[in-house]
Amino acid sequence: MSAWSGNDTKKYLPVLLAEHGNLCVLCGEPCAPDELSVEHLIPRSTAPELSHDLDNLRISHKSCNFSRGNRSIETFRSHYSNNLSWWNNIQ
């Protein structure tokens, strides 16, 4: 499978927005159009074969995606839960 590119983001964003809406899978907040990123639920570094699998793709903020890196979503949320206001609102 080829490496992920900006063209892949452009290709998958409309499909993901139609299917899942614009809520960030990592923080739960809505993403403005200029903040949209494609998040890999299972990181590409862990499972490159899932890079283009729609079941592994969701919407996130660019900043959340960058901050998460290749950690699991659970690890990201637990590490940042003390600093994320949304987390305190849903607990």
N, CA, C and O of each residue as an XYZ file, in Angstrom:
364
protein
N       0.848     -1.176      0.000
C       0.000      0.000      0.000
C       0.888      1.231      0.000
O       1.934      1.241      0.648
N       0.489      2.254     -0.709
C       1.288      3.469     -0.824
C       1.210      4.290      0.461
O       0.324      4.106      1.296
N       2.173      5.202      0.584
C       2.199      6.096      1.747
C       1.003      7.033      1.697
O       0.435      7.283      0.634
N       0.631      7.545      2.859
C      -0.489      8.480      2.961
C      -0.060      9.826      2.406
O       1.074     10.256      2.619
N      -0.958     10.492      1.694
C      -0.621     11.791      1.114
C      -1.775     12.774      1.288
O      -2.869     12.401      1.713
N      -1.514     14.024      0.956
C      -2.560     15.043      0.985
C      -3.711     14.704      0.059
O      -4.862     15.039      0.341
N      -3.402     14.039     -1.048
C      -4.459     13.618     -1.967
C      -5.383     12.596     -1.313
O      -6.584     12.578     -1.582
N      -4.823     11.751     -0.459
C      -5.654     10.781      0.262
C      -6.603     11.500      1.212
O      -7.773     11.135      1.326
N      -6.095     12.520      1.890
C      -6.944     13.302      2.790
C      -8.103     13.916      2.013
O      -9.255     13.825      2.438
N      -7.804     14.536      0.881
C      -8.852     15.141      0.050
C      -9.856     14.098     -0.425
O     -11.050     14.380     -0.529
N      -9.380     12.917     -0.707
C     -10.247     11.841     -1.201
C     -11.190     11.331     -0.109
O     -12.375     11.122     -0.367
N     -10.679     11.133      1.094
C     -11.454     10.491      2.153
C     -12.281     11.456      3.010
O     -13.293     11.043      3.576
N     -11.881     12.724      3.123
C     -12.616     13.654      3.987
C     -14.099     13.738      3.658
O     -14.915     13.632      4.574
N     -14.494     13.922      2.396
C     -15.935     14.018      2.113
C     -16.705     12.755      2.512
O     -17.826     12.840      3.012
N     -16.111     11.613      2.293
C     -16.759     10.337      2.646
C     -16.912     10.233      4.164
O     -17.976      9.864      4.662
N     -15.851     10.556      4.891
C     -15.888     10.463      6.353
C     -16.836     11.489      6.965
O     -17.539     11.184      7.928
N     -16.860     12.696      6.419
C     -17.791     13.715      6.918
C     -19.239     13.275      6.711
O     -20.079     13.462      7.591
N     -19.527     12.696      5.558
C     -20.895     12.239      5.272
C     -21.297     11.093      6.199
O     -22.450     11.003      6.621
N     -20.346     10.225      6.511
C     -20.662      9.042      7.320
C     -20.626      9.310      8.822
O     -21.440      8.762      9.565
N     -19.686     10.154      9.279
C     -19.465     10.317     10.719
C     -19.675     11.728     11.244
O     -19.646     11.948     12.455
N     -19.886     12.686     10.349
C     -20.030     14.068     10.794
C     -18.682     14.707     11.075
O     -17.639     14.124     10.778
N     -18.703     15.903     11.646
C     -17.458     16.653     11.826
C     -16.918     16.647     13.249
O     -16.090     17.493     13.589
N     -17.365     15.716     14.090
C     -16.838     15.644     15.453
C     -15.497     14.930     15.470
O     -15.324     13.890     14.835
N     -14.557     15.498     16.198
C     -13.237     14.904     16.342
C     -13.344     13.612     17.146
O     -13.894     13.599     18.247
N     -12.817     12.533     16.590
C     -12.867     11.240     17.266
C     -12.014     11.248     18.542
O     -12.211     10.410     19.421
N     -11.078     12.180     18.645
C     -10.180     12.210     19.797
C     -10.699     13.068     20.945
O     -10.625     12.661     22.104
N     -11.223     14.254     20.631
C     -11.661     15.142     21.721
C     -13.172     15.329     21.781
O     -13.689     15.832     22.779
N     -13.884     14.936     20.736
C     -15.336     15.032     20.741
C     -15.900     16.381     20.340
O     -17.118     16.545     20.284
N     -15.046     17.344     20.062
C     -15.488     18.686     19.676
C     -15.648     18.776     18.160
O     -14.983     18.045     17.425
N     -16.532     19.672     17.679
C     -16.679     19.858     16.230
C     -15.395     20.420     15.611
O     -14.679     21.199     16.239
N     -15.124     20.017     14.391
C     -13.967     20.503     13.644
C     -14.417     21.526     12.612
O     -15.322     21.259     11.821
N     -13.797     22.682     12.618
C     -14.021     23.667     11.564
C     -13.356     23.148     10.286
O     -12.424     22.348     10.359
N     -13.822     23.594      9.127
C     -13.263     23.092      7.862
C     -11.742     23.190      7.760
O     -11.103     22.302      7.196
N     -11.158     24.255      8.299
C      -9.700     24.402      8.206
C      -8.948     23.602      9.273
O      -7.717     23.604      9.289
N      -9.670     22.922     10.158
C      -9.058     22.111     11.219
C      -9.150     20.616     10.936
O      -8.622     19.815     11.706
N      -9.811     20.223      9.848
C     -10.087     18.815      9.576
C      -8.836     18.019      9.236
O      -7.951     18.479      8.514
N      -8.799     16.818      9.779
C      -7.726     15.878      9.489
C      -8.339     14.478      9.451
O      -9.393     14.237     10.040
N      -7.677     13.572      8.762
C      -8.104     12.176      8.764
C      -7.276     11.438      9.806
O      -6.048     11.396      9.734
N      -7.965     10.865     10.765
C      -7.336     10.123     11.860
C      -7.387      8.631     11.562
O      -8.419      8.111     11.137
N      -6.285      7.955     11.782
C      -6.243      6.493     11.665
C      -6.473      5.917     13.062
O      -5.656      6.128     13.959
N      -7.564      5.202     13.253
C      -7.864      4.634     14.568
C      -6.727      3.743     15.036
O      -6.266      3.855     16.172
N      -6.285      2.873     14.170
C      -5.076      2.084     14.423
C      -3.981      2.775     13.618
O      -4.065      2.828     12.391
N      -2.961      3.302     14.282
C      -1.952      4.108     13.588
C      -1.308      3.389     12.407
O      -1.146      2.168     12.408
N      -0.949      4.178     11.404
C      -0.288      3.632     10.217
C       1.010      2.942     10.577
O       1.388      1.968      9.926
N       1.703      3.423     11.598
C       2.969      2.804     11.988
C       2.763      1.401     12.561
O       3.659      0.560     12.500
N       1.585      1.162     13.112
C       1.262     -0.129     13.699
C       0.684     -1.100     12.675
O       1.000     -2.290     12.681
N      -0.170     -0.572     11.792
C      -0.854     -1.419     10.802
C      -0.926     -0.684      9.458
O      -1.984     -0.176      9.086
N       0.188     -0.627      8.736
C       0.180      0.101      7.464
C      -0.814     -0.454      6.455
O      -1.263      0.269      5.565
N      -1.155     -1.707      6.582
C      -2.122     -2.313      5.664
C      -3.528     -1.736      5.832
O      -4.372     -1.916      4.954
N      -3.796     -1.039      6.957
C      -5.097     -0.423      7.205
C      -5.125      1.063      6.855
O      -6.114      1.745      7.123
N      -4.050      1.564      6.261
C      -3.937      2.997      5.964
C      -5.092      3.545      5.149
O      -5.512      4.684      5.353
N      -5.611      2.746      4.227
C      -6.675      3.208      3.336
C      -8.005      2.491      3.581
O      -8.906      2.542      2.744
N      -8.120      1.835      4.715
C      -9.337      1.113      5.079
C     -10.317      2.088      5.734
O     -10.027      2.636      6.797
N     -11.468      2.304      5.109
C     -12.444      3.268      5.636
C     -12.874      2.960      7.064
O     -13.199      3.878      7.818
N     -12.882      1.691      7.450
C     -13.256      1.335      8.819
C     -12.221      1.804      9.833
O     -12.509      1.854     11.029
N     -11.021      2.148      9.375
C      -9.950      2.597     10.253
C      -9.775      4.116     10.218
O      -8.869      4.643     10.862
N     -10.615      4.813      9.488
C     -10.455      6.255      9.309
C     -11.604      7.018      9.952
O     -12.762      6.611      9.861
N     -11.272      8.130     10.602
C     -12.258      9.012     11.199
C     -11.775     10.454     11.068
O     -10.653     10.706     10.628
N     -12.625     11.387     11.452
C     -12.315     12.808     11.433
C     -11.672     13.205     12.762
O     -12.068     12.725     13.824
N     -10.679     14.085     12.685
C     -10.105     14.679     13.895
C      -9.619     16.084     13.573
O      -9.517     16.478     12.411
N      -9.320     16.830     14.634
C      -8.633     18.110     14.474
C      -7.195     17.808     14.069
O      -6.629     16.796     14.482
N      -6.614     18.673     13.273
C      -5.199     18.509     12.928
C      -4.345     18.478     14.191
O      -3.426     17.667     14.305
N      -4.650     19.362     15.137
C      -3.852     19.444     16.366
C      -4.001     18.188     17.230
O      -3.025     17.728     17.822
N      -5.202     17.637     17.307
C      -5.398     16.398     18.076
C      -4.650     15.245     17.411
O      -3.990     14.454     18.085
N      -4.758     15.156     16.093
C      -4.094     14.095     15.345
C      -2.588     14.170     15.562
O      -1.946     13.154     15.828
N      -2.023     15.371     15.451
C      -0.592     15.550     15.643
C      -0.186     15.203     17.078
O       0.833     14.546     17.295
N      -0.977     15.641     18.048
C      -0.663     15.384     19.462
C      -0.729     13.909     19.811
O       0.046     13.430     20.639
N      -1.642     13.192     19.190
C      -1.794     11.773     19.480
C      -0.584     10.973     19.022
O      -0.146     10.051     19.710
N      -0.042     11.328     17.852
C       1.069     10.545     17.313
C       0.628      9.126     17.026
O      -0.417      8.917     16.410
N       1.404      8.148     17.460
C       1.039      6.754     17.206
C       0.550      6.037     18.463
O       0.508      4.807     18.513
N       0.181      6.825     19.480
C      -0.383      6.222     20.696
C      -1.811      5.764     20.435
O      -2.452      6.219     19.488
N      -2.294      4.883     21.258
C      -3.693      4.473     21.145
C      -4.585      5.654     21.525
O      -4.158      6.577     22.218
N      -5.807      5.605     21.066
C      -6.756      6.666     21.421
C      -6.955      6.706     22.928
O      -7.043      7.787     23.512
N      -7.026      5.548     23.561
C      -7.219      5.485     25.014
C      -6.049      6.132     25.746
O      -6.249      6.859     26.719
N      -4.836      5.872     25.285
C      -3.658      6.475     25.913
C      -3.667      7.979     25.715
O      -3.367      8.729     26.644
N      -4.006      8.425     24.522
C      -4.096      9.857     24.250
C      -5.094     10.504     25.188
O      -4.793     11.520     25.814
N      -6.284      9.923     25.290
C      -7.328     10.517     26.134
C      -6.933     10.526     27.602
O      -7.169     11.518     28.291
N      -6.341      9.450     28.096
C      -5.980      9.410     29.512
C      -4.840     10.377     29.811
O      -4.812     10.982     30.882
N      -3.911     10.529     28.890
C      -2.782     11.438     29.088
C      -3.239     12.893     29.105
O      -2.726     13.703     29.877
N      -4.195     13.215     28.257
C      -4.640     14.598     28.123
C      -5.927     14.912     28.888
O      -6.383     16.055     28.860
N      -6.516     13.942     29.561
C      -7.825     14.154     30.189
C      -7.815     15.285     31.206
O      -8.822     15.976     31.357
N      -6.724     15.490     31.896
C      -6.670     16.575     32.884
C      -6.622     17.946     32.237
O      -6.947     18.942     32.883
N      -6.227     18.016     30.985
C      -6.076     19.294     30.298
C      -7.184     19.578     29.300
O      -7.212     20.662     28.716
N      -8.083     18.653     29.090
C      -9.122     18.827     28.087
C     -10.459     19.125     28.754
O     -10.997     18.288     29.479
N     -10.986     20.305     28.510
C     -12.246     20.692     29.147
C     -13.391     19.784     28.734
O     -14.279     19.512     29.543
N     -13.393     19.302     27.479
C     -14.472     18.437     27.015
C     -14.529     17.162     27.829
O     -15.609     16.635     28.095
N     -13.352     16.658     28.230
C     -13.306     15.401     28.972
C     -14.018     15.565     30.309
O     -14.784     14.696     30.726
N     -13.758     16.677     30.971
C     -14.389     16.928     32.266
C     -15.898     17.094     32.136
O     -16.633     16.787     33.074
N     -16.374     17.577     30.979
C     -17.798     17.768     30.772
C     -18.547     16.475     30.506
O     -19.758     16.424     30.722
N     -17.868     15.419     30.042
C     -18.577     14.181     29.724
C     -18.425     13.120     30.794
O     -19.039     12.057     30.696
N     -17.639     13.377     31.794
C     -17.439     12.373     32.858
C     -18.537     12.432     33.881
O     -18.529     11.662     34.841
